Amino acid sequence: MNKEISEVYKRLESIKHFQDGLEYWSARELMPLLGYKEWRKFVGVIKKAKSACKESGLAVEYHFVGADKMIKIATGSQRETLREVRDVLLTRYACYLIAQNGDSRKSKVAFAQTYFAVQTRRQELEDQLQLEDKRLEARQKLQETEGKIEQTIYERGISLPTEFASFKDKHIQALYGGIGIRALKQKRNIPLKRALADFDQTVELRAKDFALAMTDHNIKEKNLLGQSKLEKEVVENSRVTRRALLKRGIKPEELKPEEDIKRIEDRRKEPPKLLHDID
């Protein structure tokens, strides 16, 4: 990395702002760093960037936020005065789009394109890791709850493999609008020998955990015994959970399967080379 590129990197980082834990850049401050002297010309680049953002299916109003700011303007009397001007507050992705739509003949624009491409990719990877962390945590929590309830129902009348299978299937049918385990696996192209939960979205994992945790609690509180009463309890709690999801616009049976969680676990066993190599 030569001296000029390094200097652009430092300056772009130096004008980064934070508010409520979120980072953003001011278009007015970014403009001279990209080699633009006139706001009217830079506005044209911003408009192109907004169009690119819209075409990518992302919310323009989130990445480009209109704002007013006070800047110093030199007057004829050689004195400076404050004047309110229009500004645009930009996310890292917005800056990336602006750099991509800028005049690449300007060396500063070319350097900024590299900088924001690298930093945007880095953020994407970090966001992906955070989402995976939440999913792995939810899967582990569900496994713990499943272990507890299996022990609970074993002690209260369910002991045969077919009885355990029936209990689990009734739980899934109640949560997924009548679709059982086998049918749901076929719908989602999940191998029959694999656990449904290994392909669940985080919201599904938490919904299942909630329904089973309520069931385990109520079985003990009500001192329920026998397969029919145990299955009735899990069905009631799973239906309650389903209604809560539907009320928030989430239809469990229509959710798309996620990446096999076993692949994520295997990937985590290796060093995160991509994050280290992006510089």
MIDOSE-1310 file (N, C-alpha, C; in nm, 2 decimals, decimal comma, always signed):
residues 279
mnke	+0,09/-0,12/+0,00/+0,00/+0,00/+0,00/+0,09/+0,12/+0,00; +0,08/+0,21/-0,10/+0,17/+0,33/-0,11/+0,12/+0,44/-0,02; +0,19/+0,54/-0,01/+0,17/+0,65/+0,08/+0,03/+0,72/+0,05; +0,00/+0,74/-0,07/-0,12/+0,81/-0,11/-0,24/+0,73/-0,07
isev	-0,24/+0,60/-0,10/-0,36/+0,52/-0,06/-0,37/+0,52/+0,09; -0,26/+0,51/+0,16/-0,26/+0,50/+0,31/-0,32/+0,63/+0,36; -0,29/+0,74/+0,30/-0,34/+0,87/+0,35/-0,49/+0,88/+0,32; -0,54/+0,83/+0,21/-0,68/+0,83/+0,18/-0,76/+0,75/+0,29
ykrl	-0,70/+0,63/+0,32/-0,76/+0,54/+0,42/-0,77/+0,62/+0,55; -0,67/+0,69/+0,59/-0,67/+0,76/+0,72/-0,77/+0,87/+0,72; -0,78/+0,94/+0,61/-0,87/+1,05/+0,61/-1,02/+1,01/+0,60; -1,04/+0,90/+0,53/-1,18/+0,85/+0,53/-1,22/+0,80/+0,67
esik	-1,13/+0,74/+0,74/-1,16/+0,70/+0,88/-1,18/+0,81/+0,97; -1,10/+0,92/+0,95/-1,10/+1,04/+1,04/-1,23/+1,11/+1,03; -1,31/+1,10/+0,92/-1,43/+1,18/+0,91/-1,55/+1,09/+0,94; -1,53/+0,97/+0,99/-1,64/+0,88/+1,03/-1,70/+0,93/+1,16
hfqd	-1,83/+0,93/+1,17/-1,90/+0,97/+1,29/-1,98/+0,85/+1,35; -2,01/+0,86/+1,47/-2,09/+0,76/+1,54/-2,21/+0,82/+1,62; -2,32/+0,76/+1,61/-2,44/+0,81/+1,69/-2,52/+0,68/+1,72; -2,55/+0,67/+1,85/-2,63/+0,55/+1,90/-2,57/+0,42/+1,85
gley	-2,43/+0,42/+1,85/-2,37/+0,29/+1,81/-2,36/+0,27/+1,66; -2,41/+0,36/+1,58/-2,41/+0,34/+1,44/-2,31/+0,44/+1,37; -2,23/+0,39/+1,27/-2,14/+0,47/+1,21/-2,20/+0,54/+1,08; -2,15/+0,66/+1,05/-2,20/+0,73/+0,93/-2,10/+0,83/+0,89
wsar	-2,11/+0,87/+0,76/-2,03/+0,98/+0,70/-2,11/+1,09/+0,65; -2,06/+1,21/+0,65/-2,12/+1,33/+0,60/-2,08/+1,34/+0,45; -2,18/+1,36/+0,37/-2,15/+1,37/+0,22/-2,07/+1,50/+0,20; -2,10/+1,61/+0,28/-2,02/+1,73/+0,26/-1,87/+1,71/+0,30
elmp	-1,84/+1,62/+0,39/-1,71/+1,60/+0,43/-1,64/+1,50/+0,34; -1,72/+1,41/+0,28/-1,67/+1,31/+0,19/-1,63/+1,37/+0,06; -1,71/+1,47/+0,01/-1,69/+1,53/-0,12/-1,55/+1,57/-0,15; -1,48/+1,65/-0,07/-1,34/+1,69/-0,11/-1,24/+1,57/-0,10
llgy	-1,27/+1,47/-0,02/-1,18/+1,35/-0,01/-1,19/+1,27/-0,14; -1,30/+1,29/-0,22/-1,31/+1,22/-0,34/-1,27/+1,31/-0,46; -1,22/+1,42/-0,43/-1,17/+1,51/-0,54/-1,27/+1,60/-0,60; -1,39/+1,62/-0,54/-1,50/+1,70/-0,59/-1,49/+1,84/-0,52
kewr	-1,51/+1,94/-0,60/-1,51/+2,08/-0,54/-1,64/+2,14/-0,53; -1,73/+2,10/-0,62/-1,87/+2,16/-0,63/-1,97/+2,06/-0,58; -2,06/+2,11/-0,49/-2,16/+2,03/-0,44/-2,26/+1,98/-0,54; -2,29/+2,07/-0,64/-2,39/+2,04/-0,74/-2,35/+1,92/-0,82
kfvg	-2,22/+1,91/-0,85/-2,17/+1,79/-0,92/-2,17/+1,67/-0,84; -2,14/+1,68/-0,71/-2,14/+1,57/-0,62/-2,28/+1,52/-0,60; -2,38/+1,60/-0,60/-2,52/+1,56/-0,58/-2,55/+1,47/-0,70; -2,50/+1,49/-0,81/-2,53/+1,40/-0,93/-2,48/+1,26/-0,90
vikk	-2,36/+1,25/-0,83/-2,30/+1,12/-0,80/-2,39/+1,05/-0,69; -2,44/+1,13/-0,60/-2,52/+1,08/-0,49/-2,65/+1,02/-0,55; -2,71/+1,09/-0,65/-2,83/+1,05/-0,71/-2,81/+0,91/-0,78; -2,70/+0,90/-0,85/-2,67/+0,77/-0,91/-2,65/+0,66/-0,81
aksa	-2,59/+0,69/-0,70/-2,57/+0,59/-0,59/-2,70/+0,55/-0,53; -2,79/+0,65/-0,52/-2,93/+0,62/-0,46/-3,00/+0,52/-0,56; -2,99/+0,55/-0,69/-3,05/+0,46/-0,79/-3,00/+0,32/-0,78; -2,87/+0,31/-0,76/-2,80/+0,17/-0,75/-2,85/+0,10/-0,62
ckes	-2,87/+0,18/-0,51/-2,92/+0,13/-0,39/-3,06/+0,07/-0,41; -3,14/+0,15/-0,47/-3,28/+0,11/-0,50/-3,29/-0,02/-0,58; -3,20/-0,02/-0,68/-3,20/-0,14/-0,77/-3,16/-0,27/-0,70; -3,08/-0,25/-0,60/-3,03/-0,36/-0,52/-3,13/-0,41/-0,42
glav	-3,24/-0,34/-0,41/-3,35/-0,38/-0,33/-3,34/-0,34/-0,18; -3,25/-0,24/-0,16/-3,23/-0,19/-0,02/-3,30/-0,06/+0,00; -3,32/-0,03/+0,13/-3,40/+0,10/+0,16/-3,31/+0,22/+0,14; -3,34/+0,30/+0,04/-3,26/+0,42/+0,02/-3,26/+0,52/+0,14
eyhf	-3,38/+0,53/+0,20/-3,39/+0,62/+0,31/-3,31/+0,58/+0,43; -3,27/+0,46/+0,44/-3,19/+0,41/+0,55/-3,04/+0,44/+0,53; -3,00/+0,43/+0,40/-2,86/+0,45/+0,37/-2,82/+0,59/+0,34; -2,92/+0,67/+0,29/-2,90/+0,81/+0,26/-3,00/+0,89/+0,34
vgad	-2,96/+0,96/+0,44/-3,05/+1,04/+0,53/-3,02/+1,19/+0,51; -3,12/+1,26/+0,47/-3,11/+1,41/+0,45/-3,09/+1,48/+0,58; -3,01/+1,58/+0,58/-2,98/+1,66/+0,70/-2,94/+1,80/+0,67; -2,94/+1,88/+0,77/-2,89/+2,02/+0,76/-2,77/+2,03/+0,85
kmik	-2,67/+2,11/+0,80/-2,55/+2,14/+0,89/-2,50/+2,28/+0,87; -2,43/+2,33/+0,96/-2,37/+2,46/+0,96/-2,23/+2,45/+0,91; -2,19/+2,53/+0,81/-2,06/+2,53/+0,76/-2,01/+2,68/+0,76; -1,88/+2,69/+0,76/-1,81/+2,82/+0,75/-1,80/+2,87/+0,61
iatg	-1,84/+2,98/+0,58/-1,83/+3,04/+0,45/-1,75/+3,17/+0,45; -1,65/+3,18/+0,37/-1,57/+3,30/+0,36/-1,64/+3,41/+0,29; -1,64/+3,53/+0,35/-1,71/+3,65/+0,29/-1,61/+3,74/+0,23; -1,66/+3,84/+0,16/-1,58/+3,94/+0,10/-1,49/+4,02/+0,19
sqre	-1,54/+4,03/+0,31/-1,46/+4,11/+0,41/-1,35/+4,02/+0,48; -1,33/+3,91/+0,42/-1,22/+3,82/+0,47/-1,26/+3,76/+0,61; -1,39/+3,76/+0,64/-1,43/+3,70/+0,76/-1,51/+3,58/+0,73; -1,52/+3,49/+0,82/-1,60/+3,37/+0,80/-1,73/+3,38/+0,87
tlre	-1,83/+3,33/+0,81/-1,97/+3,33/+0,87/-2,03/+3,19/+0,86; -2,12/+3,16/+0,95/-2,18/+3,03/+0,94/-2,31/+3,03/+0,86; -2,33/+2,92/+0,78/-2,45/+2,92/+0,69/-2,50/+2,77/+0,69; -2,63/+2,76/+0,70/-2,69/+2,63/+0,70/-2,70/+2,57/+0,56
vrdv	-2,66/+2,45/+0,53/-2,66/+2,39/+0,40/-2,72/+2,25/+0,41; -2,76/+2,20/+0,30/-2,81/+2,07/+0,29/-2,70/+1,97/+0,29; -2,72/+1,86/+0,36/-2,62/+1,75/+0,37/-2,69/+1,62/+0,36; -2,61/+1,51/+0,34/-2,67/+1,38/+0,34/-2,58/+1,29/+0,43
lltr	-2,64/+1,22/+0,52/-2,57/+1,13/+0,61/-2,57/+1,00/+0,55; -2,45/+0,93/+0,54/-2,43/+0,81/+0,46/-2,39/+0,69/+0,55; -2,44/+0,58/+0,52/-2,39/+0,46/+0,58/-2,26/+0,42/+0,50; -2,20/+0,32/+0,55/-2,07/+0,27/+0,48/-2,11/+0,22/+0,34
yacy	-2,23/+0,15/+0,33/-2,27/+0,10/+0,20/-2,30/+0,21/+0,11; -2,36/+0,32/+0,16/-2,39/+0,44/+0,07/-2,26/+0,50/+0,02; -2,16/+0,51/+0,11/-2,03/+0,56/+0,07/-1,97/+0,47/-0,04; -1,98/+0,34/-0,03/-1,93/+0,25/-0,13/-2,00/+0,27/-0,26
liaq	-2,13/+0,29/-0,26/-2,20/+0,32/-0,39/-2,16/+0,45/-0,45; -2,14/+0,55/-0,37/-2,10/+0,68/-0,42/-1,96/+0,67/-0,48; -1,87/+0,60/-0,42/-1,74/+0,58/-0,47/-1,75/+0,50/-0,61; -1,83/+0,40/-0,61/-1,85/+0,32/-0,73/-1,91/+0,40/-0,85
ngds	-1,99/+0,50/-0,81/-2,05/+0,58/-0,92/-1,98/+0,72/-0,94; -1,86/+0,73/-0,87/-1,78/+0,85/-0,89/-1,70/+0,85/-1,02; -1,62/+0,95/-1,04/-1,54/+0,96/-1,16/-1,41/+0,88/-1,13; -1,40/+0,76/-1,18/-1,28/+0,68/-1,15/-1,15/+0,73/-1,21
rksk	-1,16/+0,84/-1,29/-1,04/+0,90/-1,34/-0,97/+0,98/-1,23; -1,05/+1,01/-1,13/-0,99/+1,08/-1,01/-0,92/+0,97/-0,92; -0,80/+0,99/-0,89/-0,72/+0,89/-0,81/-0,79/+0,87/-0,68; -0,84/+0,97/-0,62/-0,90/+0,96/-0,49/-1,03/+0,88/-0,49
vafa	-1,10/+0,89/-0,60/-1,22/+0,80/-0,61/-1,18/+0,66/-0,63; -1,08/+0,63/-0,71/-1,03/+0,49/-0,73/-0,99/+0,43/-0,59; -0,91/+0,51/-0,51/-0,87/+0,46/-0,38/-0,99/+0,44/-0,29; -1,08/+0,53/-0,30/-1,20/+0,52/-0,21/-1,28/+0,39/-0,25
qtyf	-1,29/+0,36/-0,38/-1,36/+0,25/-0,42/-1,31/+0,12/-0,36; -1,17/+0,11/-0,36/-1,11/+0,00/-0,30/-1,13/-0,01/-0,15; -1,12/+0,11/-0,08/-1,14/+0,12/+0,06/-1,28/+0,07/+0,10; -1,38/+0,13/+0,04/-1,52/+0,10/+0,08/-1,56/-0,04/+0,04
avqt	-1,51/-0,09/-0,07/-1,54/-0,23/-0,11/-1,49/-0,32/-0,01; -1,36/-0,30/+0,04/-1,30/-0,39/+0,14/-1,38/-0,38/+0,27; -1,40/-0,25/+0,32/-1,47/-0,23/+0,44/-1,61/-0,28/+0,44; -1,68/-0,27/+0,33/-1,82/-0,32/+0,32/-1,82/-0,47/+0,33
rrqe	-1,73/-0,53/+0,26/-1,72/-0,68/+0,26/-1,68/-0,73/+0,40; -1,60/-0,65/+0,47/-1,56/-0,69/+0,61/-1,69/-0,68/+0,70; -1,77/-0,58/+0,68/-1,89/-0,56/+0,76/-1,99/-0,67/+0,73; -2,00/-0,71/+0,60/-2,09/-0,82/+0,56/-2,05/-0,95/+0,63
ledq	-1,92/-0,97/+0,64/-1,87/-1,10/+0,70/-1,90/-1,09/+0,85; -1,88/-0,98/+0,91/-1,90/-0,96/+1,06/-2,05/-0,98/+1,09; -2,14/-0,92/+1,00/-2,28/-0,93/+1,02/-2,32/-1,08/+1,01; -2,26/-1,15/+0,91/-2,30/-1,29/+0,89/-2,26/-1,37/+1,01
lqle	-2,14/-1,34/+1,07/-2,09/-1,42/+1,19/-2,19/-1,39/+1,30; -2,24/-1,27/+1,32/-2,33/-1,24/+1,43/-2,46/-1,31/+1,41; -2,51/-1,32/+1,29/-2,64/-1,39/+1,27/-2,62/-1,54/+1,29; -2,50/-1,59/+1,25/-2,47/-1,74/+1,27/-2,46/-1,76/+1,42
dkrl	-2,40/-1,67/+1,50/-2,38/-1,69/+1,64/-2,52/-1,70/+1,71; -2,61/-1,61/+1,67/-2,75/-1,62/+1,73/-2,82/-1,75/+1,69; -2,80/-1,80/+1,57/-2,86/-1,92/+1,53/-2,80/-2,04/+1,61; -2,67/-2,04/+1,62/-2,60/-2,15/+1,69/-2,64/-2,15/+1,84
earq	-2,65/-2,03/+1,89/-2,70/-2,02/+2,03/-2,84/-2,07/+2,05; -2,93/-2,03/+1,96/-3,07/-2,08/+1,97/-3,08/-2,23/+1,95; -3,00/-2,28/+1,86/-3,00/-2,43/+1,84/-2,95/-2,50/+1,96; -2,85/-2,45/+2,03/-2,80/-2,52/+2,15/-2,90/-2,51/+2,26
klqe	-2,97/-2,40/+2,27/-3,07/-2,38/+2,37/-3,19/-2,48/+2,35; -3,23/-2,49/+2,22/-3,34/-2,59/+2,19/-3,30/-2,73/+2,23; -3,17/-2,77/+2,20/-3,13/-2,90/+2,23/-3,14/-2,93/+2,38; -3,10/-2,83/+2,46/-3,11/-2,84/+2,60/-3,25/-2,86/+2,65
tegk	-3,34/-2,78/+2,59/-3,48/-2,79/+2,63/-3,54/-2,92/+2,59; -3,50/-2,97/+2,47/-3,55/-3,10/+2,42/-3,50/-3,21/+2,52; -3,38/-3,20/+2,56/-3,33/-3,30/+2,65/-3,41/-3,30/+2,78; -3,44/-3,18/+2,84/-3,52/-3,17/+2,96/-3,66/-3,23/+2,95
ieqt	-3,73/-3,20/+2,83/-3,86/-3,24/+2,82/-3,87/-3,39/+2,79; -3,77/-3,44/+2,72/-3,76/-3,59/+2,70/-3,75/-3,66/+2,83; -3,67/-3,61/+2,92/-3,66/-3,67/+3,05/-3,79/-3,66/+3,13; -3,86/-3,55/+3,12/-3,98/-3,52/+3,19/-4,09/-3,62/+3,14
iyer	-4,11/-3,63/+3,01/-4,22/-3,72/+2,96/-4,19/-3,86/+2,98; -4,06/-3,90/+2,98/-4,02/-4,04/+3,00/-4,06/-4,08/+3,14; -4,05/-3,99/+3,24/-4,08/-4,01/+3,38/-4,23/-4,02/+3,40; -4,31/-3,97/+3,30/-4,45/-3,96/+3,32/-4,54/-4,03/+3,22
gisl	-4,48/-4,14/+3,16/-4,56/-4,22/+3,08/-4,53/-4,25/+2,93; -4,43/-4,17/+2,88/-4,39/-4,19/+2,74/-4,25/-4,26/+2,75; -4,24/-4,38/+2,69/-4,11/-4,45/+2,70/-4,07/-4,52/+2,57; -4,16/-4,55/+2,49/-4,13/-4,62/+2,37/-4,09/-4,52/+2,26
ptef	-4,00/-4,57/+2,17/-3,96/-4,48/+2,06/-4,08/-4,42/+1,97; -4,18/-4,51/+1,95/-4,29/-4,47/+1,87/-4,37/-4,36/+1,95; -4,37/-4,37/+2,08/-4,44/-4,27/+2,16/-4,37/-4,13/+2,16; -4,24/-4,14/+2,17/-4,16/-4,01/+2,16/-4,18/-3,95/+2,02
asfk	-4,18/-4,03/+1,92/-4,20/-3,98/+1,78/-4,33/-3,92/+1,77; -4,44/-3,98/+1,82/-4,57/-3,92/+1,82/-4,58/-3,79/+1,89; -4,52/-3,78/+2,01/-4,51/-3,65/+2,08/-4,45/-3,54/+2,00; -4,33/-3,57/+1,94/-4,26/-3,47/+1,87/-4,34/-3,43/+1,74
dkhi	-4,40/-3,52/+1,68/-4,48/-3,49/+1,55/-4,60/-3,41/+1,58; -4,67/-3,43/+1,69/-4,78/-3,35/+1,73/-4,74/-3,21/+1,76; -4,62/-3,20/+1,82/-4,57/-3,06/+1,85/-4,54/-2,99/+1,72; -4,48/-3,05/+1,62/-4,45/-2,99/+1,49/-4,58/-2,96/+1,42
qaly	-4,68/-3,05/+1,42/-4,80/-3,03/+1,35/-4,88/-2,90/+1,40; -4,88/-2,89/+1,53/-4,95/-2,78/+1,60/-4,88/-2,65/+1,57; -4,75/-2,65/+1,55/-4,67/-2,53/+1,53/-4,67/-2,49/+1,38; -4,68/-2,59/+1,29/-4,67/-2,57/+1,15/-4,81/-2,59/+1,08
ggig	-4,92/-2,57/+1,14/-5,05/-2,57/+1,08/-5,09/-2,70/+1,02; -5,05/-2,81/+1,09/-5,10/-2,94/+1,05/-5,00/-3,02/+0,97; -4,88/-2,96/+0,94/-4,78/-3,03/+0,86/-4,69/-3,10/+0,96; -4,67/-3,23/+0,94/-4,59/-3,31/+1,03/-4,44/-3,31/+0,99
iral	-4,36/-3,38/+1,07/-4,21/-3,38/+1,05/-4,17/-3,43/+0,91; -4,22/-3,54/+0,87/-4,19/-3,60/+0,74/-4,22/-3,51/+0,63; -4,35/-3,46/+0,63/-4,40/-3,38/+0,52/-4,32/-3,25/+0,51; -4,28/-3,19/+0,63/-4,21/-3,06/+0,63/-4,07/-3,09/+0,58
kqkr	-4,01/-3,20/+0,61/-3,87/-3,23/+0,55/-3,88/-3,24/+0,40; -3,98/-3,30/+0,35/-4,00/-3,32/+0,21/-4,02/-3,18/+0,14; -4,10/-3,10/+0,20/-4,12/-2,97/+0,15/-4,00/-2,88/+0,14; -3,91/-2,90/+0,24/-3,79/-2,82/+0,25/-3,66/-2,89/+0,19
nipl	-3,68/-3,01/+0,13/-3,57/-3,09/+0,08/-3,47/-3,12/+0,18; -3,51/-3,16/+0,30/-3,42/-3,19/+0,41/-3,41/-3,35/+0,42; -3,29/-3,40/+0,42/-3,28/-3,55/+0,44/-3,36/-3,60/+0,55; -3,43/-3,71/+0,53/-3,52/-3,77/+0,63/-3,45/-3,80/+0,76
kral	-3,32/-3,84/+0,75/-3,25/-3,88/+0,87/-3,19/-3,76/+0,95; -3,21/-3,64/+0,90/-3,15/-3,52/+0,96/-3,26/-3,45/+1,05; -3,22/-3,38/+1,15/-3,31/-3,31/+1,24/-3,36/-3,18/+1,16; -3,49/-3,16/+1,17/-3,55/-3,04/+1,11/-3,48/-2,91/+1,16
adfd	-3,45/-2,91/+1,29/-3,40/-2,79/+1,36/-3,26/-2,75/+1,31; -3,19/-2,84/+1,24/-3,06/-2,81/+1,19/-3,07/-2,72/+1,07; -3,19/-2,70/+1,02/-3,21/-2,62/+0,90/-3,31/-2,50/+0,93; -3,35/-2,49/+1,06/-3,44/-2,39/+1,10/-3,38/-2,25/+1,10
qtve	-3,47/-2,15/+1,08/-3,43/-2,01/+1,10/-3,43/-1,99/+1,25; -3,36/-1,88/+1,29/-3,35/-1,85/+1,44/-3,48/-1,84/+1,50; -3,58/-1,77/+1,43/-3,71/-1,75/+1,49/-3,78/-1,88/+1,51; -3,76/-1,98/+1,43/-3,82/-2,11/+1,45/-3,76/-2,18/+1,57
lrak	-3,63/-2,18/+1,58/-3,56/-2,24/+1,69/-3,62/-2,18/+1,82; -3,63/-2,05/+1,83/-3,68/-1,99/+1,95/-3,82/-2,02/+1,98; -3,90/-2,03/+1,87/-4,05/-2,07/+1,89/-4,06/-2,21/+1,94; -3,98/-2,30/+1,89/-3,99/-2,44/+1,94/-3,94/-2,45/+2,08
dfal	-3,84/-2,37/+2,11/-3,78/-2,37/+2,25/-3,89/-2,32/+2,35; -3,96/-2,21/+2,31/-4,06/-2,15/+2,39/-4,18/-2,25/+2,42; -4,22/-2,31/+2,31/-4,34/-2,40/+2,32/-4,30/-2,52/+2,41; -4,19/-2,58/+2,39/-4,14/-2,70/+2,47/-4,11/-2,66/+2,61
amtd	-4,06/-2,54/+2,63/-4,03/-2,50/+2,77/-4,16/-2,48/+2,85; -4,26/-2,42/+2,78/-4,39/-2,40/+2,85/-4,45/-2,54/+2,88; -4,44/-2,63/+2,79/-4,49/-2,77/+2,80/-4,42/-2,84/+2,92; -4,29/-2,83/+2,93/-4,22/-2,89/+3,04/-4,26/-2,83/+3,17
hnik	-4,28/-2,70/+3,18/-4,32/-2,64/+3,30/-4,46/-2,68/+3,34; -4,55/-2,68/+3,25/-4,69/-2,71/+3,28/-4,71/-2,86/+3,32; -4,64/-2,95/+3,25/-4,65/-3,09/+3,28/-4,61/-3,11/+3,43; -4,51/-3,04/+3,47/-4,47/-3,06/+3,61/-4,56/-2,99/+3,71
eknl	-4,61/-2,87/+3,67/-4,70/-2,79/+3,76/-4,83/-2,86/+3,77; -4,88/-2,92/+3,66/-5,01/-2,98/+3,67/-5,00/-3,13/+3,70; -4,88/-3,18/+3,71/-4,86/-3,32/+3,75/-4,93/-3,41/+3,65; -4,91/-3,38/+3,52/-4,97/-3,46/+3,41/-4,91/-3,60/+3,40
lgqs	-4,99/-3,70/+3,37/-4,94/-3,83/+3,35/-5,01/-3,90/+3,23; -4,94/-3,98/+3,16/-5,00/-4,05/+3,05/-4,98/-3,98/+2,91; -4,97/-4,06/+2,81/-4,94/-4,01/+2,68/-5,04/-3,91/+2,62; -5,16/-3,94/+2,64/-5,27/-3,85/+2,59/-5,26/-3,71/+2,65
klek	-5,25/-3,70/+2,78/-5,24/-3,57/+2,85/-5,11/-3,50/+2,81; -5,00/-3,57/+2,80/-4,88/-3,50/+2,77/-4,88/-3,45/+2,62; -4,94/-3,52/+2,53/-4,95/-3,48/+2,39/-5,05/-3,36/+2,38; -5,16/-3,36/+2,46/-5,25/-3,25/+2,46/-5,18/-3,12/+2,51
evve	-5,10/-3,13/+2,61/-5,03/-3,02/+2,66/-4,93/-2,96/+2,56; -4,86/-3,04/+2,49/-4,76/-2,99/+2,39/-4,83/-2,93/+2,27; -4,95/-2,99/+2,23/-5,02/-2,93/+2,12/-5,08/-2,79/+2,16; -5,13/-2,78/+2,28/-5,19/-2,65/+2,32/-5,08/-2,54/+2,32
nsrv	-4,97/-2,57/+2,38/-4,86/-2,47/+2,39/-4,80/-2,44/+2,25; -4,79/-2,54/+2,16/-4,74/-2,51/+2,03/-4,84/-2,43/+1,95; -4,97/-2,45/+1,97/-5,07/-2,37/+1,90/-5,07/-2,22/+1,95; -5,05/-2,21/+2,08/-5,04/-2,07/+2,13/-4,92/-2,00/+2,07
trra	-4,81/-2,07/+2,06/-4,69/-2,01/+2,00/-4,71/-1,98/+1,85; -4,78/-2,07/+1,78/-4,81/-2,05/+1,64/-4,89/-1,92/+1,62; -4,99/-1,90/+1,71/-5,08/-1,79/+1,70/-5,00/-1,66/+1,72; -4,90/-1,66/+1,81/-4,82/-1,55/+1,84/-4,74/-1,51/+1,71
llkr	-4,68/-1,62/+1,65/-4,61/-1,59/+1,52/-4,69/-1,54/+1,41; -4,81/-1,59/+1,40/-4,90/-1,55/+1,29/-4,95/-1,40/+1,31; -4,96/-1,37/+1,44/-5,00/-1,23/+1,47/-4,90/-1,13/+1,43; -4,77/-1,18/+1,43/-4,66/-1,09/+1,39/-4,62/-1,11/+1,24
gikp	-4,71/-1,18/+1,16/-4,69/-1,20/+1,02/-4,59/-1,31/+0,98; -4,57/-1,40/+1,08/-4,47/-1,51/+1,05/-4,55/-1,64/+1,04; -4,55/-1,70/+0,92/-4,61/-1,83/+0,90/-4,50/-1,93/+0,89; -4,49/-2,01/+1,00/-4,37/-2,10/+1,01/-4,35/-2,20/+0,89
eelk	-4,46/-2,25/+0,84/-4,45/-2,35/+0,73/-4,40/-2,29/+0,60; -4,41/-2,15/+0,59/-4,36/-2,08/+0,47/-4,22/-2,03/+0,48; -4,16/-2,05/+0,59/-4,02/-2,00/+0,61/-3,92/-2,09/+0,53; -3,82/-2,03/+0,47/-3,72/-2,10/+0,39/-3,62/-2,17/+0,48
peed	-3,57/-2,28/+0,45/-3,47/-2,35/+0,53/-3,34/-2,27/+0,52; -3,26/-2,27/+0,63/-3,13/-2,21/+0,64/-3,02/-2,31/+0,60; -2,90/-2,25/+0,59/-2,79/-2,34/+0,57/-2,78/-2,45/+0,68; -2,74/-2,57/+0,64/-2,72/-2,67/+0,74/-2,63/-2,63/+0,85
ikri	-2,68/-2,63/+0,97/-2,60/-2,58/+1,09/-2,48/-2,66/+1,11; -2,47/-2,78/+1,07/-2,35/-2,86/+1,08/-2,24/-2,81/+1,00; -2,27/-2,75/+0,88/-2,17/-2,69/+0,80/-2,11/-2,56/+0,86; -2,20/-2,49/+0,93/-2,15/-2,37/+1,00/-2,06/-2,41/+1,11
edrr	-2,09/-2,52/+1,19/-2,01/-2,56/+1,30/-1,87/-2,61/+1,25; -1,87/-2,68/+1,13/-1,75/-2,73/+1,07/-1,66/-2,61/+1,03; -1,73/-2,51/+0,97/-1,66/-2,39/+0,92/-1,60/-2,31/+1,04; -1,66/-2,31/+1,15/-1,61/-2,24/+1,27/-1,49/-2,31/+1,33
kepp	-1,46/-2,43/+1,29/-1,35/-2,50/+1,35/-1,22/-2,46/+1,28; -1,23/-2,39/+1,17/-1,11/-2,34/+1,09/-1,10/-2,19/+1,12; -0,97/-2,13/+1,11/-0,95/-1,99/+1,13/-1,03/-1,91/+1,03; -1,08/-1,79/+1,08/-1,16/-1,70/+0,99/-1,07/-1,63/+0,90
kllh	-1,01/-1,70/+0,80/-0,91/-1,64/+0,71/-0,96/-1,51/+0,64; -1,09/-1,52/+0,59/-1,14/-1,41/+0,51/-1,13/-1,27/+0,59; -1,16/-1,28/+0,72/-1,16/-1,15/+0,79/-1,01/-1,10/+0,81; -0,92/-1,20/+0,83/-0,78/-1,16/+0,85/-0,71/-1,11/+0,72
did	-0,76/-1,17/+0,61/-0,69/-1,14/+0,48/-0,74/-1,01/+0,42; -0,85/-0,95/+0,46/-0,91/-0,83/+0,40/-0,84/-0,71/+0,46; -0,74/-0,66/+0,39/-0,67/-0,54/+0,43/-0,63/-0,45/+0,31
